[in-house]
Amino acid sequence: MKALLPNCNQKDGVKHGFYGQFNFTTTKNDILVTYFDYIALACGAIKQYGNKIMEVKQMYLKPNARGNGIASIVLKDSESYAMELNYKKCILVIGVN
């Protein structure tokens, strides 16, 4: 899994240290990985944000997997999983561009 994640300092710059403290999940059950031919192409993680609210965290797609609708599938599957866990709302907070 770790090999999939980019160097987020490139995206958030010096603010990454601040944002990083909020980017951890409590269990490995909160991570979804998308495979094609046994190769991991994308991942997404969810984390409890508040009472009955789940936050989508750390979505990432390998560059060669982008532009094929896979991100939409990861997001939809993350939302579905949150609903299975009886959360009523799912939010997505984006990083600084």
ChimeraX attribute file (.defattr): number of C-alpha atoms within 10 A of each C-alpha:
attribute: neighborCount
match mode: 1-to-1
recipient: residues
	/A:1	9
	/A:2	5
	/A:3	6
	/A:4	13
	/A:5	14
	/A:6	13
	/A:7	10
	/A:8	15
	/A:9	12
	/A:10	10
	/A:11	13
	/A:12	16
	/A:13	12
	/A:14	11
	/A:15	13
	/A:16	16
	/A:17	12
	/A:18	10
	/A:19	12
	/A:20	12
	/A:21	8
	/A:22	11
	/A:23	13
	/A:24	13
	/A:25	15
	/A:26	9
	/A:27	10
	/A:28	9
	/A:29	9
	/A:30	18
	/A:31	18
	/A:32	18
	/A:33	16
	/A:34	17
	/A:35	11
	/A:36	9
	/A:37	6
	/A:38	7
	/A:39	9
	/A:40	16
	/A:41	19
	/A:42	24
	/A:43	24
	/A:44	20
	/A:45	23
	/A:46	29
	/A:47	21
	/A:48	17
	/A:49	14
	/A:50	10
	/A:51	9
	/A:52	14
	/A:53	16
	/A:54	24
	/A:55	19
	/A:56	24
	/A:57	23
	/A:58	22
	/A:59	20
	/A:60	19
	/A:61	22
	/A:62	13
	/A:63	9
	/A:64	8
	/A:65	15
	/A:66	13
	/A:67	9
	/A:68	9
	/A:69	9
	/A:70	16
	/A:71	19
	/A:72	10
	/A:73	13
	/A:74	22
	/A:75	19
	/A:76	12
	/A:77	15
	/A:78	25
	/A:79	21
	/A:80	14
	/A:81	16
	/A:82	23
	/A:83	16
	/A:84	10
	/A:85	11
	/A:86	12
	/A:87	17
	/A:88	13
	/A:89	15
	/A:90	19
	/A:91	13
	/A:92	13
	/A:93	9
	/A:94	10
	/A:95	12
	/A:96	10
	/A:97	7
